[in-house]
Amino acid sequence: MTFSYPCLYSFRRCPYAMRARLGLLFAELQVELREITLKNKPPQMLAISPKGTVPVLQLLDGTVIEESREIMIWALEQQDPQGLLDKKTLQQSYDLMDKNDNEFKYWLDRYKYADRHTDMTQTEYRQRGEVFLQVLEELLTNNPYLLGTSVTVADIGIMPFVRQFAHVDRDVFYDLPYPNLQRWLEDWLEHPLFVRTMTKFQPWQDGDEMVVFQ
Ligand SMILES: N[C@@H](CCC(=O)N[C@@H](CS)C(=O)NCC(=O)O)C(=O)O
């Protein structure tokens, strides 16, 4: 018997793709996963999403979702057994993800690639990024998750970017005065669903056996 699944073009190390994969796993949905490399994007992906970024999800009716946040939301709107789209915190989740995507990511890229951005020093870029980390630290002071006692879409939407920030220089990150954020990140890195999102797959080629991600 053949099953068909929505098809996710993904790149293991991309934080946007990580949040999409986390959304799909928290939603307990199954998709076909096509791992890509950014240097050699498959024409099948570019045909449905010419802007050429991952993640891209193609649904069974042909609809294409080409923004990571929309993929998370779509997945969790299908099924949300752990209540990540909790109505009481949804607007706060969106506001925090806006800050993450529009401000924090800007400084993160400059901190990570300071050699390519010479207007400021790497330390200054890091300090600009830390403004958002301080907001997160404050939120995590009394709660295990960003918006309370249970996981919300904000946690899974932001965690991959904090991970990337931490991994620029782990020693520096773990020396910063953000114990709650450090604990939150550590917990996420060990979370079974996050571990599953980081499974390694060979880049997809037409004709390969289908990889079902679940
Ligand atoms: N706004 C997009 C951004 C996705 C994005 O920028 N992904 C990066 C990889 S982390 C990408 O595909 N870049 C294209 C490239 O480097 O060619 C989303 O949220 O899905």
The ligand as a MOL file (V3000), in Angstrom:
LIG
                    3D

  0  0  0     0  0            999 V3000
M  V30 BEGIN CTAB
M  V30 COUNTS 20 19 0 0 0
M  V30 BEGIN ATOM
M  V30 1 N 11.6590 33.7930 6.2480 0
M  V30 2 C 12.1270 32.4720 5.9060 0
M  V30 3 C 13.6310 32.4250 6.0530 0
M  V30 4 C 14.2270 31.0700 5.7490 0
M  V30 5 C 15.7370 31.1560 5.4480 0
M  V30 6 O 16.2920 32.2480 5.3060 0
M  V30 7 N 16.4010 29.9790 5.3490 0
M  V30 8 C 17.7770 29.9890 4.9540 0
M  V30 9 C 18.5770 28.8530 5.5330 0
M  V30 10 S 18.7490 28.9680 7.2810 0
M  V30 11 C 17.8380 29.7890 3.4440 0
M  V30 12 O 17.1560 28.9360 2.9170 0
M  V30 13 N 18.6650 30.5690 2.7490 0
M  V30 14 C 18.8020 30.4520 1.3320 0
M  V30 15 C 20.2160 30.3500 0.8950 0
M  V30 16 O 21.1260 30.4800 1.7240 0
M  V30 17 O 20.4320 30.1130 -0.3140 0
M  V30 18 C 11.4110 31.4660 6.7940 0
M  V30 19 O 11.0600 31.8140 7.9270 0
M  V30 20 O 11.1800 30.3160 6.3610 0
M  V30 END ATOM
M  V30 BEGIN BOND
M  V30 1 1 1 2
M  V30 2 1 2 3
M  V30 3 1 2 18
M  V30 4 1 3 4
M  V30 5 1 4 5
M  V30 6 2 5 6
M  V30 7 1 5 7
M  V30 8 1 7 8
M  V30 9 1 8 9
M  V30 10 1 8 11
M  V30 11 1 9 10
M  V30 12 2 11 12
M  V30 13 1 11 13
M  V30 14 1 13 14
M  V30 15 1 14 15
M  V30 16 2 15 16
M  V30 17 1 15 17
M  V30 18 2 18 19
M  V30 19 1 18 20
M  V30 END BOND
M  V30 END CTAB
M  END
